[in-house]
């Protein structure tokens, strides 16, 4: 396979790095829970206190000058939509800048740890989760953190839209037992609730702080300074933080959608840390004396969602034989070699393997078999006229639109182009639409304007039910994923049964079994999901950045323990 398009852009950028350099010198497990009162997680481990260190910028500074860390982040996908209170997420998600504390955290091994909740237990008699809150915590505006703040978050934000669906709560689900105790009662049994709350979207705002007015007040180690859409977001050290005070005074995240721009900014010293290094650039960065490359464990999955419920012209994938042919026509090894340069692994699981544990082998998936793909298409009535490359049926060409894709087109590497060439080999014409931003992608997804959608999805929660619940169709108002790709209403109701069983499982092992069952239905029965690879995230930093141990999942990264020592 000859790489094309953006791959050459990356090569040119990395060649530039080489010239400049020469001239200048485990697998995660789901968090344990139980149906009855559970033993709580150990006390949160706080990062050690430290005095401010010399600034990590490459220019000389006077001793005592504020320490500023500059981070080259990916595209700005924050939203502040007054029509969807669950998506008022500046500073929260998907770029978590540690302004907001959560009730619980998830560590590198996908286990829960206390944060604002010191302990929690399931109350079998009421179906409630009771959270015992940390004392002596204050929001950045001086308000004390109490149970009432959690009640307000549930009523105003968490219960709205997709968030309410995922948590299975409504506006009245939370009640203060006393000042530091709060009960959250799902409207349907949900034994994965604490695990779901580890998602950074469930950071807690100060009561009365309205993000629509530009007020972003939490209780985290950093406090909001400013946000300029598509340019940067900045936060400053919270000197009154209840835990360890951050080691840097200010941290600024600069939005740089193009990975080559991030790499060159790091090499030039314009930023100190960068997100998501393209795998093909890592060997060159590793050769630079003043750069450190920091890969994480596998946490993300790249996959294709195949539209089940489209309207003209997006109806061709309603034929299950076409969907099955797509799976056999794709060579994952080519994707690994060109798009990820070894910093990934072929995977059929739609999940980090450790989340499924012993049940991972229940998903069969696809082997690369283009002859079988051709046979399936012929059986479905798609044939190639003499001398034609593209198959036809009743005079209509087999042309599909491929939307690339969440979280942003460049992050998906060359996968779209690789698959485009592979599908052409079996007679499918793939039209690739590279989406410029998250809002455009969400609009196309909502309106079902495409046949195939390419995404990278993270295991953002330790819950075994996470990600797979996207396609659950029994919510009162199903989301875009369920309406376009959910198999439940189309002959596979046992998919929704499996998600219900996952959320109601008494143990994490039982939950993993039901998640594996659900993924098997998506991949091997309805053929509505084609998993491709499991992805390792790669960060890079200048050598004066110390103590940075990035979480496998971007939205769980902690910035409060970083130091700078030139």
Secondary structure, 3 states (H helix, E strand, C coil): CCCCCHHHHHHHHHHHHHHHHHHHCCCCCCCCCCCCCCCCCCCCCCCCCCCCCCCCCCCCCCCCCCCEEEEEECCCCCCECCCCHHHECCCCCCCCCCCCCCCEEECCCCCEEECCEEEEEEECCCCEEEEEECCCCECCCCCECCHHHHHHHHHHHHCCHHHHHHHCCCCCCEEEEECCEEEEECCCCCCCHHHHCCCHHHCCCCCCCCHHHCCCCCCCCEEEEEEECCCEEEEEECCCCCCCCCCCCEEEEEECCCHHHHHHHHHHCCCCEECCCCHHHHHHHHCCCCEEEEEEEEEEEEEEEECCCCCCCCCHHHCHHHHHHHHHCCCHHHHHHHHHCCCEEECCCCCCHHHHHHHHHHCCCCCCCHHHHHHHHHHCCCECCCCCCCCEECCEECEEEEEEEECCHHHHCCHHHHHHHHHHHCCCEEEEEECCCHHHHHHHHHHCCCCEEEEEEECCCCCCCCCHHHHCCCCCCCCHHHHHHCCHHHCCCHHHHHHHHHHCCCCHHHHHHHHHHHHHHHHHHCCCEEEEEEEEEEEEEECCEECCCCCCCHHHCCCCCCEECC
